[in-house]
Amino acid sequence: IEKDLALKVEQGISPEKFLVFGRGILHLSILIETMRREGYEFQIGQPQVVLKEIDGQKHEPAETLWVDVPENYAGKIIDLVTQRNGNLLHMSIKENRQNIEFLIPSRGLIGLRTQMLNASAGEAIINHRFKEFIPFSGEMPERNNGALIALDNGQVLAYSLDKLQDRGKFFVEPGDEVYLGMVVGEHNRESNLSVNVTKAKKMTNVRAASTDDKTKIAPPIKFSLEESLEYIRKDEYLEVTPNIYRMRKILFKN
């Protein structure tokens, strides 16, 4: 705090909780990574923007967003930004690329970069800068898909993952250690689903080619620290340890 003047820390609702204020997710992720390398273990909630009350009305920060993208992806980018309460300000074309300018609430930028890169096959060039505080723009859409939640403690087994692949995409692979309430994947639907990724195959006396097929498991999705912070919902924590990042439900009832 003495070296980073833009960082502010306040006591939370309990002695072990703190509110940390910074200049965006990247700024906070530098602090988190520094603490992780120093051997600390802690949990982080969903990032929130700082709201202000101006003339008795709730206001939120808004930023100017510039996106440079090939023409054939421009429609997808505009759709993504407008879904997050963004307004299109200006468009121009230069050498088969669209230069698009938006005004968007800072809340809408959380998780947007990853979505735009996916929608544009990695072609989008994105920059944003704080502009002003604007009247609160209402509810912001969250992650559409629910979570796949570990039902038991133990080691992930290939047999279990193979049987559950039709349920969604996984963040873990065989051999990883999981615990009750840990988010191990993304459900295909909006609801959360508890899954047992530690279930072993029952041994029998019968052996046949049809029952001993080789499992084919899709590679797990790996998140960076910034992507993990953008991905979690209000009812989830990001658990940081010196060796690994893990997402978990704050309260989980089986």
N, C-alpha and C positions, 0 to 999 in steps of 0.2 A: 504494500500500500504506500510505503514511503517513496518508492521508486516510480510507481505507476499512478500518476495523479488522476487519471480518468477512471480509476477503480475505486468503488465505494462499498464498504461492508457494514451491515447493520445486524443487530441481534434479532433472531427470529422469535417465534412464539414459545420456544423452549431453549434451554441452555445449549443443546447440541445442534440447533438449527440456526442458519445464517442466511440473510438476504444479501446477495452479491449483485452490484450494479456495474455495468460496463458498456462499452460502445459496440454492441452487437455480439452475435454468436462467435465470430472469429476471435474477438478480444477475450471473451470468457473462456474459449477453448484453449487459449494460450496459458491462462492461469491454471486450468484443469490439468493440462498436460505437464506443466511444471510441477504441480503438486504430486501427480502420479509418479513422475520420475524420482521424486524425493521420498517415495515409499508410503504416501498417504493412501488410505482407503475411505471412500465417501460415496454418497448418493446425491444425484442432482434431479430436480424436478423440471417440468416443461418450462422453457424460457418464456418470459412475459415481457411485453413492452411497458414502458412507464407512461401512465396516463396523467393528464393535467386537467384541472378545472379552471376554465377561463370564462369570466362573466357568468358564473353559475352554471355553465354547460360543460359536460365532459368532452375533452379533446384528446386526440391521439397523434403521435408523430406520423408524418407522411414523407415519402421519399420520391425523388425523380428516378425512374428506372429507364435505362437505355438498353435495348436489345438489338444486336446485329445478327441477322439470320438469313439463310437462303430463302428466296421468294416462296418456294413450295411449302415451307414450314411456317410462314407468317401467320396463317389462319389459326394454326394450333396454338401458337404463342399468345395471340390476342385472346383466344378463348380461355387459356389458363389464367391470364392476368385479370380478365374481367370477372371470372369466377371468384376472385379474391378482392372484389370491390375496387379494382383498378380502373382508371380512366385513360383512354387513348388521347394523347395530346398532339402527336405529330408523326407522320410517316414520310419516308423518302426512299428512293431506289438508287442504288449505285452498284454498277457491275454485277447485276443479277442477285444482289443482296438487299434486303429490306432493313432500313434503319428506323426503329420504332421507339417512340418516347412515350412513357406513361407516368401518371401520378398515382401512387399506390400506398395504402397504409403500411407502415413497417411490419405490422402483424402478418400481412399478406406475403411478405418476403420469406417468412420462415418455412423452409421446405420447398420453396418455389424453384430454386436453382436446379435441384436434382430433377424435378419434373420437366423443366424446360430443356435440359440437356437430353433427357430420355426422349422427349417428343421431337427433338430436332436431330436425333442421331449424333449428338455431341457437337453439332455445328454452331450452336448459339454462343455468342459472345455477350456477356452480361455485366453491366455496371450499374451501380445505384449510389445515390447521395442524398442525405437528409435535406429537406427543403423547408418544411414548416409544420406547425400543429394544425390539424383540421378537426371539425366536429366528428365525434365518434361515428363510424360508418356501419355499426351493427355487427351481427354475428358473422364470424369467419368460418368457412367450411373446414372441417378437420379431415384427418385421414379417413378414406372411405372404407377401408377393410379393417376387420377386427384382428385380434391377435390369437395365435396358437400358444397355449400356456401349458407348461410342464405340469404333469399330474403327480410326479413323484421325484424323489432324489435318486441320483445314480448316474451311470454312464450311458450315453446315447449309443444305441445299437442299430446296425444297418438293417436288420430285419424289421424293426419298428418303423424306421423312416420309409422304407420301401412300401409298407402297407398304408402309410399316411400321406403319400405324395399327392394324392388327388384332393387332399384337404386344403392345400395351399403351398406357399414357398417357405423354405426353412432357412434359419440363420445359423444352424448348428450342423455338425457332421459327426459320423461315427467316431467314438472315442472321447468326445467332449463331455465334461461334467456339467450336469444340470441340477436344479433344485426346485422344490415345490413353489409355484408362482412365477417362475422365470419365463419371460417371453422368448419362445424358441422359433417362432415363425409368424407369417402373415396369413390369416385365414382368407379363403376365397370369397367369403361373405362378410357382411357388416358386423355380425355378432362375434363375440369371443368364443373360443372352443378349447376345452381342456383335452390334452392328448397325452398318451403314455409313450414317450420315446425311449423308455428304458426296458420295454417288454422283450423278453427273450423268446426264441422259438422253442416250443415244447419238443423234447426228444422222444422219438418213437423207435420201434424195432423195424419199421418199414422204410426202405430206401428205394426211391424211384426217380427217374430223370425229371418227371413232371413236378415232383415236390421239392427238388433240390436245385431249382433254377438259380442262376446267378442274379443277384440284385443289381439293378441299375438305378442309381440315385443321382438326382440332379445336383450340381454343385451348390453349396450354400451361398446365400447373399451375405457379403461382408460390408459392414458400414465403417466409415471413418468416424472420428469423434464428432465432427461437425454434423455429419449426416445422422448420427444417433441422436444428437440433441434436437435436430429438426424433426425426427421421426416420432418421438415419444408423445403420448397423449397426456392429459391432465391427471389421469389415474395411474400413471406409470412413472417409474424412476429409472434413471441411467446409473447403474452401479459401476464405479471406477475402482480398479485395483491396479497394483503395479504391473500385473501380467495381462489383464484382459478388461474389455468393456462388456457389460451385460445389461440387458433391459429386463425389468421385472414389474409386476403389478404392485401398487402400494398396499392394497388390501386384497387378499385372494381367499375366497371361500370355495372349497371343493364341492 
